[in-house]
């Protein structure tokens, strides 16, 4: 809603996806993508090196679960109920729960006698966590989508239903409709998410297909492009 309000007076509107003319004047749109933290792109560790740095087993399949800095109730519930599936398959899970859910998720992991599922309130080194993961389970905020595209990560996207005009579902479909991510609706996540994740980790062919397609959607120079547009509007660059 804020974006729509500001767009009325904007000379240029920088967007991350195609199809935004549904919401904004087409003649003012410019496809730039979203800038991401440079540290994510600078990390060149292999999966094995990243896993070792995070205290994980280097050669074991690994899933990164992120629900935003505050966590995501639905995703946390799904992972909690599926701990036994990850354990029996020997899949490591880097599980960012958010600070509001960490005690509950740690309790669930203890009750399951989990060896491979590692809940933590916050991940301080996201670059290393991304590098360690075979696949990522994530909400579908704009920044997360941009990171996944630029890093070429296979992902299962579970859009948050608690956002204006269901925009995370639109974000997720921008990838899943092009074969660049797996889409799981929030209301179906408790039943489907863990099995989808276990199946995806087991299929290297599908992972590679998703990685190939998601890289095609990456816009790697977003910050520079946006800065150039600002300078042009200010009359400081031809």
RARA-V370068 format. One record per residue. SS is DSSP state (hx for helix, st for strand, lp for the rest). Layout:
# RARA-V370068
SS ; SS
This chain:
# RARA-V370068
lp ; hx ; hx ; hx ; hx ; hx ; hx ; lp ; lp ; lp ; lp ; lp ; st ; st ; st ; lp ; lp ; lp ; lp ; hx ; hx ; hx ; lp ; lp ; lp ; hx ; hx ; hx ; st ; st ; st ; lp ; lp ; lp ; lp ; lp ; lp ; hx ; hx ; hx ; hx ; hx ; lp ; lp ; lp ; lp ; hx ; hx ; hx ; hx ; hx ; hx ; hx ; lp ; lp ; lp ; lp ; lp ; lp ; lp ; lp ; st ; st ; st ; st ; st ; lp ; lp ; lp ; lp ; lp ; lp ; hx ; hx ; hx ; hx ; hx ; hx ; hx ; hx ; hx ; lp ; hx ; hx ; hx ; hx ; hx ; hx ; hx ; lp ; lp ; st ; st ; st ; st ; st ; lp ; lp ; lp ; lp ; lp ; hx ; hx ; hx ; hx ; hx ; hx ; hx ; hx ; hx ; hx ; lp ; lp ; lp ; lp ; lp ; st ; st ; st ; st ; lp ; lp ; lp ; lp ; lp ; hx ; hx ; hx ; hx ; hx ; hx ; hx ; lp ; lp ; st ; st ; st ; st ; lp ; lp ; lp ; hx ; hx ; hx ; hx ; hx ; hx ; hx ; hx ; hx ; hx ; lp ; lp ; st ; st ; st ; st ; lp ; lp ; lp ; lp ; lp ; lp ; hx ; hx ; hx ; hx ; hx ; hx ; hx ; hx ; hx ; hx ; hx ; hx ; hx ; lp ; lp ; lp ; lp ; lp ; st ; st ; lp ; lp ; hx ; hx ; hx ; hx ; hx ; hx ; hx ; hx ; hx ; hx ; hx ; hx ; hx ; hx ; hx ; hx ; lp ; lp ; hx ; hx ; hx ; hx ; hx ; hx ; hx ; hx ; hx ; hx ; hx ; hx ; hx ; lp ; lp ; lp ; lp ; lp ; hx ; hx ; hx ; hx ; hx ; hx ; hx ; hx ; hx ; hx ; hx ; hx ; lp ; lp ; lp ; lp ; lp
